[in-house]
Amino acid sequence: MPEVVKNVDIVVTATGNKGVLTRENMDKLKNGAIVCNMGHSNTEIDVMALKTQDLTWEKVRTQVREIARSQSCQRWCT
């Protein structure tokens, strides 16, 4: 996964497994990348690791959040 995420615009998880997309993976994503989970569980994307002071969350619409780094222009949409 670490080699792939830096080259893609959209990441969709649908495995049902835990920890598919980690904070380490998210840090390597391109600016403006879109991340979504198609499964019924909320464990594939490590959301808790993204709730830190260096990231700001903004609600775009229902169930859509933009996450931005405080010290750079890197943004992700989940």
C-alpha positions as CSV (number, residue, x, y, z in Angstrom):
1,M,0.0,0.0,0.0
2,P,2.7,2.6,0.8
3,E,4.1,2.4,-2.7
4,V,0.7,2.7,-4.3
5,V,-1.0,5.5,-2.4
6,K,1.5,8.2,-3.5
7,N,0.4,7.7,-7.1
8,V,-3.4,7.6,-6.9
9,D,-6.2,10.2,-6.8
10,I,-8.8,8.0,-5.2
11,V,-8.6,5.3,-2.6
12,V,-11.7,3.1,-2.0
13,T,-11.6,0.4,0.7
14,A,-14.0,-2.5,0.6
15,T,-12.2,-5.3,2.3
16,G,-13.8,-5.5,5.7
17,N,-10.3,-5.8,7.2
18,K,-8.9,-3.6,10.0
19,G,-6.1,-1.0,9.3
20,V,-6.1,-1.1,5.5
21,L,-5.3,2.6,5.2
22,T,-3.1,3.8,8.0
23,R,-2.0,7.3,9.0
24,E,1.4,6.5,7.4
25,N,-0.4,5.7,4.1
26,M,-2.5,8.9,4.4
27,D,0.7,11.0,4.9
28,K,1.9,9.8,1.5
29,L,-1.3,10.6,-0.4
30,K,-1.4,13.3,-3.1
31,N,-2.8,16.7,-2.3
32,G,-6.6,16.5,-3.0
33,A,-6.8,12.7,-2.9
34,I,-10.2,11.3,-2.1
35,V,-10.6,8.4,0.4
36,C,-13.7,6.4,1.0
37,N,-14.8,3.2,2.7
38,M,-17.5,1.2,0.9
39,G,-17.8,-1.4,3.6
40,H,-20.2,-1.3,6.6
41,S,-17.4,-1.1,9.2
42,N,-15.4,1.9,10.1
43,T,-12.1,0.0,10.8
44,E,-10.5,0.0,7.3
45,I,-9.4,3.6,7.5
46,D,-7.6,4.5,10.7
47,V,-9.7,7.6,11.4
48,M,-8.6,7.9,15.1
49,A,-5.0,8.4,13.9
50,L,-6.2,11.4,11.8
51,K,-7.7,13.2,14.8
52,T,-4.6,15.1,15.8
53,Q,-3.7,18.7,16.3
54,D,-1.7,18.9,13.1
55,L,-4.8,18.1,11.0
56,T,-8.0,20.2,10.7
57,W,-11.4,18.7,9.7
58,E,-14.0,20.6,7.9
59,K,-17.5,19.3,7.1
60,V,-18.1,19.6,3.4
61,R,-21.6,17.9,3.4
62,T,-23.2,14.9,5.2
63,Q,-20.6,12.2,5.7
64,V,-18.0,14.1,3.7
65,R,-15.0,15.8,5.5
66,E,-12.0,17.6,4.2
67,I,-8.9,17.0,6.2
68,A,-6.0,19.5,5.9
69,R,-2.5,19.7,7.3
70,S,-1.9,22.8,9.3
71,Q,1.7,23.2,8.1
72,S,1.2,22.5,4.4
73,C,-1.3,22.7,1.6
74,Q,-2.0,18.9,1.6
75,R,-5.7,18.1,1.8
76,W,-7.7,14.9,1.6
77,C,-11.4,14.4,1.3
78,T,-13.0,11.5,3.2
